[in-house]
Amino acid sequence: MKGGAYGFRVKQISFVLFALACGSLLLWVQQRPPFLTSLLSARLSQFFPEPEMPSQINVDEVVHSPLTGENTKELSSVDYTNVAPASCRNITLGVSNGDNRNVKSHNKRGCNYFQGKWVLDDSRPFYSGSQCTRWLSGMWACRLNQRPDFTYEKLRWKPTNCEMEDFTGTKFLTRMQDKTVAFIGDSLARQQFQSLMCMVTGGEDRPDVQDVGKEYGLVKARHAKRPDGWAYRFPCTNTTILYYWSASLSNLVALNSSSMTDYAMHLDHPPAFLSKFLHKFNVLVLNTGHHWNRDKLKANRWIIYVNGKPNTEEKIATDMQAAKNLTIHSIVQWVNSQLPKYPDLKAFYRTISPRHFMNGDWNTGGTCDNTTPSSKGKEVSQDESKDPFPYSAVKGTNVTLLDITSISHVRDDAHISKYSIRPTPGMQDCLHWCLPGVPDTWNELLFAHL
């Protein structure tokens, strides 16, 4: 019995000593020197390895790799039910107001984003023109139209005295949380809209993005080639991006119910679409420019109206530039008058996108075959816009001028040119841009102002 009791007491003492030793070890570990941290972690990992994280495809790396089309299969194989879209990952909701305050203070320091030069940047483009097929029209995706050179995709706009914030889809969606961005204008506005959709998605065919065109009446009418616009919503941040076609930025009203009717073109009234949905917009980008000629008015059966009746002023009747000037001033003044009602609305007027026809016009053999910028390395340094009508119109208003004319003027290398899905002999497109391309920079400038 004595031996048994003695053995039991020894076991008790051993257990107590073991417990004291463990406690001391734990206290020592909590206060261990930093150099031991990694050592302990390494040793412990031999016995308690961390669980493997599910691998994720870095969509951004795929999109920004050399655009040879070799990665199309990898992109299409992503399981979007398990992997968050690239532009929705790591988004912290509810921080957009503070983000905006920082950008505003940066702008107040006097940065002129429209003075600078184009520089080569191997990190460009933001997306693949051959893969952004859901958002980008094939006629503007020059990689699908046999254009052999792609240096134009690699040029980045660099302001002279400041740096623009790097654009990412995540940043844009965070800043535009619960907001609607609206482009209203001609086909160049449509290019800017499609460019932004490709930039935000990284060119991905995003099944989570919702087509909300019906909310804005943007549905294809019977016998129409396309709807009057498009609207898409990113549910991860409740961000809507839309485009509405209004080449003249004036209100068009059918004069009768005939399918061949003429239209009253009210120069001093905003488009009905804008009047109806302005209260829903948080960012508005307007433009007009290349439809102001007699041939366009005749082809569209537009009859100029001013003050609610057919125009009788000779200057406007004979000079299309005077008619355009009246329209630009009218819509800028109207939008400015609405801004007090909608304090969260930021309104922009984008200046005209330059054409680069050489040795003729679009229908007389004009060309734009240049593959290097004619003013390569030359700085844009003018203080006033080369588009005088909107420059004058926005003065004294709270409408911001998005001045893209001069920076685009030195990019005669980046048009569609002769590379078309269905080329017409003797005709080149020296008005619209290849995408990716110059309109991406317009959106970078827009982002810098938000």
Secondary structure, 3 states (H helix, E strand, C coil): CHHHHHHHHHHHHHHHHHHHHHHHHHHHHHCCCHHHHHHHHHHHHHHCCCCCCCCCCCHHHHHHCCCCCCCHHHHHCCCCCCCCCHHHCCCCCCCHHHHHHHHHHHHHCCCCCCCEEEEECCCCCCCCCCCCCCCCCHHHCHHHCCCCCCHHHHEEEEECCCCCCCCCHHHHHHHCCCCEEEEEECHHHHHHHHHHHHHHHCCCCCCCCEECHHHHCCCCCCCCCCCCEEEEEECCCCEEEEEEECCCCCEEEECCCCCCCCEEEECCCCCHHHHHHHHHCCEEEECCCCCCCHHHHHHHCEEEEECCEECCCHHHHHCHHHHHHHHHHHHHHHHHHHHHHCCCCEEEEECCCCCCCECCCCCCCCECCCCCCCCCCCCECCCCCCCHHHHHHCCCCCCEEECCHHHHHCCCCCEEECCCCCCCCCCCEEEEECCCCHHHHHHHHHHHCC
